[in-house]
Amino acid sequence: MGKCYLVGIGPGDAANMTGAARAALEEAELICGYTRYVDLLRPLFPEKRFYTTGMTGELERCRFCLERASEGLCCALVCSGDAGVYGMAGPALELGADYPGAEIIVIPGVTAAVSGAALLGAPLGHDFCVISLSDRLTDWAVIEKRLRLAAEGDFALCLYNPASRHRPDFLRRACDVLLEHKAAETVCGLARNIAREGESVRILSLKELRDAQADMFTTVFVGASSTKKIGERMVTPRGYRT
Amino acid sequence: MGKCYLVGIGPGDAANMTGAARAALEEAELICGYTRYVDLLRPLFPEKRFYTTGMTGELERCRFCLERASEGLCCALVCSGDAGVYGMAGPALELGADYPGAEIIVIPGVTAAVSGAALLGAPLGHDFCVISLSDRLTDWAVIEKRLRLAAEGDFALCLYNPASRHRPDFLRRACDVLLEHKAAETVCGLARNIAREGESVRILSLKELRDAQADMFTTVFVGASSTKKIGERMVTPRGYRT
């Protein structure tokens, strides 16, 4: 029986990793993950064994990690942000049924909704929805329905995977759905390359967001009707002042 | 001009604090916060100055902190979990307009949606909504509407503030709304006293959740239709296996 840690390392740099995440990586004899994220860790743990796969190799590295753990090796499968939010915790727990010798332990991390929000101010200060615009594993009809209901409920929104090479117009399509229920002047925000080189934020209206550029390293925030721009920050009040 | 850090310290113990949060607290000359959370930090920073207020003293300690920062003192206002999610980042940024001498910097942390999810498995592995059941600052009609729309959209849900002494039946009322659109057998979870003494989790059906006990140290998770119980874990698949 070996441990298989599912470790959220937070955004970009090591400063946003928790003490528990660091301890799990220190304990692990083998660290598995997507090449790009593991490369962030190599300098911190120069003595470790690493196993990396590319963007679409999720299940392969997950199985590899569970297999080694069930053989008794202490393993860590790393995810950017948090392992539970569109991360590998779900797939690992599903596959884990085939590896009773692997003890799966999820170590929480700072997901992009939270780290991007901190950069922008407090866009998620009241009730909010998190929706991925990726249709790789979800039908667009489901995504659109959820966007519409979230807008109808006047939730603040955080959108993951707003665009990729294969779906350059998804953010525009999402904005068109949101504009049916949200005002064109709704305060929105973009957080790019959070805690990495080229980190930047931008505050803009929903109308402007419709035409904004986003990529897979962008996290998008759409305000509720109460969301305000205060100086250069985006704030969704919880209501303390009213 | 002094810094005013808004620091999310994560759940309960220091292990879930990020490196950046710890660095901000080390830099701060004065640490402000709710008595209970500051007490967790005193042993880590025995030499610091502290300023604490009770549960409803949010605005008072926020003003105190901003005032000291605008006088040039480096201050940290601490929040349990993340400062942006139902935390003090919003109020501080709103009040901050009155204290141009205070430079507000938000340091993200592991919010209860993420830490509770990790304990339970991966209940938030796909699109989800975060809703507070507290009607202290929000009308129940708004809460109910959001619950209804979240259920209609088949989101997974994380509910903050599910109950308190003054509203012992709010979780039951919320479940009754959710049961209009979600099946009685929907997989749900409770995470109590996350990363603190008495930490526990429980997986149960929505029907059972309706009659479950919750308090202000409980975070509630309600699954989507795809959410499964796998062993003793609650998992909302992202769809990798389909």
Interface residues (C-beta under 8 A of the other chain):
Chain A: G8 G10 A14 A15 N16 M17 T18 G19 A20 R22 A23 E58 L59 D82 A83 G84 V85 Y86 G87 A89 G90 P91 L93 E94 L95 G96 A97 I104 V106 I107 P108 G109 V110 T111 V114 S115 A117 A118 L119 G121 A122 P123 L124 G125 H126 D127 F128 C129 V130 I131 S132 L137 T138 V142 I143 K145 R146 L149 A150 E152 G153 D154 F155 I230 G231 R233 V235 T236 P237 R238 G239 Y240 R241 T242
Chain B: G8 G10 A14 A15 N16 M17 T18 G19 A20 R22 A23 E58 L59 D82 A83 G84 V85 Y86 G87 A89 G90 P91 L93 E94 L95 G96 A97 I104 V106 I107 P108 G109 V110 T111 V114 S115 A117 A118 L119 G121 A122 P123 L124 G125 H126 D127 F128 C129 V130 I131 S132 L137 T138 V142 I143 K145 R146 L149 A150 E152 G153 D154 F155 I230 G231 R233 V235 T236 P237 R238 G239 Y240 R241 T242
